[in-house]
Structure formats: structure tokens, C-alpha cells
Amino acid sequence: MIPILFEDESIVAVDKPAGVLVIPGRGEEASAETAQQELERRLSRKLFVVHRLDRDASGALVLAKDAATHARLSRAFAERTVKKLYRAAVLGEPPEEGVIDLPIAEFGSGRMGVKEGGKPCQTEFRVVEPLSGAALLECAPRTGRRHQLRVHLYAIGHPILGDALYGKERPVGGATRLMLHALALEFPGERWPAFRAEPGADFEAALAARRQS
């Protein structure tokens, strides 16, 4: 069951587990219950998806309860006023902090990549904790492109642990899940508090393994 972080008459904020789709997928994935479907069933009402998280990522996700709220929050994402924080465990030893400014384009089959002429993308990052052969980062994407953090970190030579799509060795570092977690969401100017979802037991277990190795 997906944990609910906050709910009022306009929105519901949840902590999406890794492995759960936000909206229906294709092929074999089409039969799996999505986060949207589970929450609509539990709350007995239609919900509107404001933004997405990758299936294999976890963390804070907000859905709207009405079309007007959906339009307002979607506009906030489009205008880049939403504050987003992620935790990502990556391979190697990245710089202590930096800004990745590389354009991203779609290459087909669901893969994105850095490409001249692609859509502008910027990601801020800083090291939270050095690990054995890896590092835990806090990332703040300034833009919201598909797979942005995964592509950007791979492009600078530090793919996210557990990534089965980007990286020379897949899953990267042999991790059992994608080590990407949406830690916090904040909508400046709105009445809601910042929504924070702490990493779950599976994320912490993978970190612990890197601390001990």
C-alpha cells in the first residue's frame, strides 16, 4: 500500500515505492496496478497526475483531486517554480558539488541522452556522504526532463547505482534497485507545507552495503 504523506480537499501527496508505475505502461507493464489507479481505488475518486517519477525511482509524488488544481500545479512545474530535491547514490567519486548543464534529447526506445540541439537541462548536485566506490548525492534539478538525473549523472561519468538503462555495467554497481529517491517537493506560494519522503528500508539497505564494503 502506498503511504500517504498529506491529503486535503485539493491534493494527495504520497511516498511512491520503487517498482510502481505512476500511469499505465505498455506490454507486460500494462497489467500492473499504477500509483494513480491504487489511490483512485482507495480514495474512491478520480485523481489527476501532476508530475511523474520513473517506475524504478521512489519518493514524493503529488496528485490533484480536481482539474483546476491540476492545471495550476502543472503550470508551476512548467514554469520551474517547484522546488525539488532528490537523493541519488552514484558510482565513483564525483566532485563535492557542481552544476550539470547539458541538453537532452530522446533517442528512441525510451532512452534519453545528451545531444547538441536537445532541450536545455540543468541539474545542481552536492555530495552528502562519500561511500565505498560511490557517493550519496543531493540533487536539485532546475528543469524537469524525462530521465534527467539519470542521463546527466551518467554523462559526467557517475551513473546512478542500480540503473538498468544508463551505464556500461547494468544494473550499475550491482545494486538491487535504482538508487534514486524524490526526497522533497515544495510549491512556493501555495498553502501546503513542503512534502518530504525519507528514503525507505530498501534504499537504506543498499547504502549500508556500500558503507561496509
C-alpha positions as CSV (number, residue, x, y, z in Angstrom):
1,M,0.0,0.0,0.0
2,I,1.4,3.4,-1.0
3,P,1.9,5.6,2.1
4,I,0.0,8.9,2.1
5,L,2.1,11.9,3.3
6,F,-0.6,14.6,3.1
7,E,-4.2,14.9,1.9
8,D,-6.7,17.8,1.8
9,E,-9.7,18.7,-0.5
10,S,-7.4,19.5,-3.4
11,I,-4.4,17.2,-3.5
12,V,-2.9,14.0,-2.1
13,A,0.9,13.6,-1.6
14,V,2.3,10.1,-1.3
15,D,5.6,8.2,-1.0
16,K,5.7,6.1,-4.1
17,P,7.7,2.8,-3.7
18,A,10.3,1.8,-6.3
19,G,8.9,-0.5,-8.9
20,V,5.4,1.1,-9.1
21,L,4.3,2.9,-12.3
22,V,2.7,6.3,-11.9
23,I,0.5,5.8,-15.0
24,P,-0.2,2.7,-17.1
25,G,2.7,1.4,-19.2
26,R,2.9,-0.9,-22.2
27,G,3.3,-4.6,-22.8
28,E,3.7,-6.6,-19.6
29,E,3.6,-3.4,-17.5
30,A,0.1,-2.6,-18.7
31,S,-1.4,-5.2,-16.3
32,A,0.2,-3.8,-13.2
33,E,-1.8,-1.5,-10.9
34,T,-0.3,2.0,-11.1
35,A,0.0,4.5,-8.3
36,Q,-2.8,6.6,-9.8
37,Q,-5.1,3.5,-10.0
38,E,-4.4,2.3,-6.5
39,L,-5.0,5.8,-5.0
40,E,-8.2,6.3,-7.0
41,R,-9.5,2.9,-5.8
42,R,-8.6,3.7,-2.1
43,L,-10.0,7.2,-2.2
44,S,-13.0,6.4,-4.4
45,R,-12.4,9.3,-6.7
46,K,-10.7,10.5,-9.9
47,L,-7.2,11.8,-9.5
48,F,-5.0,13.9,-11.9
49,V,-1.3,13.2,-12.3
50,V,0.6,16.4,-11.9
51,H,4.1,15.1,-12.4
52,R,5.8,11.7,-12.7
53,L,8.5,9.6,-11.2
54,D,10.3,6.8,-13.0
55,R,8.9,3.4,-12.2
56,D,12.1,2.3,-10.5
57,A,12.5,5.5,-8.5
58,S,10.8,6.2,-5.2
59,G,9.7,9.2,-3.2
60,A,7.4,12.2,-3.1
61,L,4.6,12.3,-5.6
62,V,1.6,14.7,-5.8
63,L,-1.7,14.1,-7.5
64,A,-4.6,16.6,-7.8
65,K,-8.2,16.0,-7.0
66,D,-9.7,18.4,-9.4
67,A,-8.9,19.8,-12.9
68,A,-8.3,23.4,-11.7
69,T,-5.7,22.3,-9.1
70,H,-4.1,20.0,-11.7
71,A,-3.8,22.9,-14.2
72,R,-2.3,25.2,-11.6
73,L,0.3,22.8,-10.4
74,S,1.2,21.6,-13.9
75,R,1.8,25.2,-14.7
76,A,4.1,25.6,-11.7
77,F,6.2,22.6,-12.9
78,A,6.3,24.0,-16.5
79,E,7.4,27.4,-15.1
80,R,10.0,25.8,-12.9
81,T,8.8,27.3,-9.7
82,V,8.5,24.0,-7.9
83,K,11.4,23.2,-5.6
84,K,12.5,19.5,-6.0
85,L,15.2,17.6,-4.0
86,Y,16.4,14.1,-4.8
87,R,18.8,11.7,-3.2
88,A,20.9,9.6,-5.7
89,A,23.7,7.1,-4.9
90,V,26.2,7.1,-7.8
91,L,29.2,5.2,-8.9
92,G,32.7,6.7,-8.4
93,E,33.9,9.8,-6.7
94,P,32.2,12.9,-8.1
95,P,33.2,16.5,-7.3
96,E,31.9,17.8,-4.0
97,E,29.4,20.0,-5.8
98,G,28.6,21.2,-9.2
99,V,26.0,22.1,-11.9
100,I,25.5,19.9,-14.9
101,D,24.3,22.0,-17.9
102,L,23.8,19.6,-20.8
103,P,21.0,19.4,-23.4
104,I,18.9,16.2,-23.5
105,A,17.0,14.6,-26.4
106,E,15.1,11.4,-27.0
107,F,16.9,8.6,-28.9
108,G,14.1,6.1,-29.1
109,S,13.1,3.0,-27.2
110,G,12.5,5.1,-24.1
111,R,16.2,6.2,-23.9
112,M,17.2,9.8,-23.5
113,G,20.7,11.2,-23.9
114,V,22.9,14.2,-24.1
115,K,22.7,15.7,-27.6
116,E,23.6,19.1,-29.1
117,G,20.4,20.8,-30.0
118,G,18.4,18.9,-27.4
119,K,16.2,20.6,-24.7
120,P,18.2,22.7,-22.2
121,C,18.7,20.9,-18.9
122,Q,20.4,21.9,-15.7
123,T,21.0,19.9,-12.5
124,E,22.6,21.0,-9.3
125,F,24.3,18.4,-7.1
126,R,26.4,18.1,-3.9
127,V,27.9,15.2,-2.1
128,V,26.1,14.3,1.1
129,E,28.2,11.2,2.0
130,P,31.2,9.5,0.4
131,L,30.7,5.7,0.1
132,S,32.9,2.8,-0.9
133,G,33.5,3.3,-4.6
134,A,30.4,5.5,-4.7
135,A,28.8,8.7,-3.2
136,L,25.4,9.8,-2.0
137,L,24.3,13.0,-3.7
138,E,21.6,15.6,-3.1
139,C,20.3,16.7,-6.5
140,A,18.1,19.7,-7.3
141,P,17.0,19.6,-11.0
142,R,16.4,23.1,-12.3
143,T,14.5,21.6,-15.3
144,G,12.2,18.6,-15.4
145,R,13.1,16.5,-18.5
146,R,12.5,12.8,-18.7
147,H,15.3,10.7,-17.0
148,Q,17.2,14.0,-16.5
149,L,19.1,13.0,-13.4
150,R,19.9,9.5,-14.7
151,V,21.2,10.9,-18.0
152,H,23.1,13.9,-16.5
153,L,24.9,11.8,-13.9
154,Y,25.7,9.1,-16.4
155,A,27.0,11.8,-18.8
156,I,29.6,13.1,-16.2
157,G,30.8,9.6,-15.5
158,H,28.8,8.8,-12.3
159,P,25.8,6.7,-13.2
160,I,23.2,6.0,-10.6
161,L,23.6,2.7,-8.8
162,G,21.1,0.1,-9.8
163,D,20.3,1.8,-13.1
164,A,19.4,-0.8,-15.7
165,L,19.1,1.6,-18.6
166,Y,22.1,4.0,-18.4
167,G,25.6,2.8,-17.6
168,K,28.2,0.5,-19.0
169,E,27.5,-2.2,-16.4
170,R,23.8,-2.8,-15.8
171,P,22.4,-2.6,-13.2
172,V,25.1,-0.1,-12.3
173,G,27.2,-1.3,-9.4
174,G,25.1,-4.4,-8.9
175,A,22.5,-2.6,-6.8
176,T,19.2,-4.3,-6.5
177,R,17.1,-1.1,-7.1
178,L,17.6,2.2,-8.8
179,M,19.1,4.4,-6.1
180,L,17.1,7.5,-6.9
181,H,14.6,8.9,-4.4
182,A,12.5,12.1,-4.6
183,L,13.2,13.5,-1.1
184,A,11.1,16.7,-1.1
185,L,8.7,18.8,-3.1
186,E,7.7,22.3,-2.3
187,F,5.2,24.6,-4.1
188,P,6.2,28.2,-3.2
189,G,3.2,30.5,-2.9
190,E,0.8,27.6,-2.2
191,R,-0.8,26.9,1.2
192,W,0.7,23.4,1.6
193,P,3.8,22.6,3.5
194,A,6.8,21.1,1.8
195,F,6.3,17.4,1.3
196,R,9.2,15.2,2.4
197,A,9.5,11.4,2.0
198,E,12.5,9.8,3.7
199,P,14.2,7.0,1.8
200,G,12.8,3.6,2.6
201,A,14.4,0.4,4.0
202,D,15.5,-0.9,0.6
203,F,17.3,2.3,-0.2
204,E,19.0,2.4,3.2
205,A,20.0,-1.2,3.0
206,A,21.8,-0.6,-0.3
207,L,23.6,2.4,1.3
208,A,24.6,0.2,4.2
209,A,26.1,-2.3,1.9
210,R,28.3,0.4,0.3
211,R,29.3,1.7,3.7
212,Q,30.6,-1.8,4.8
213,S,32.3,-2.8,1.6
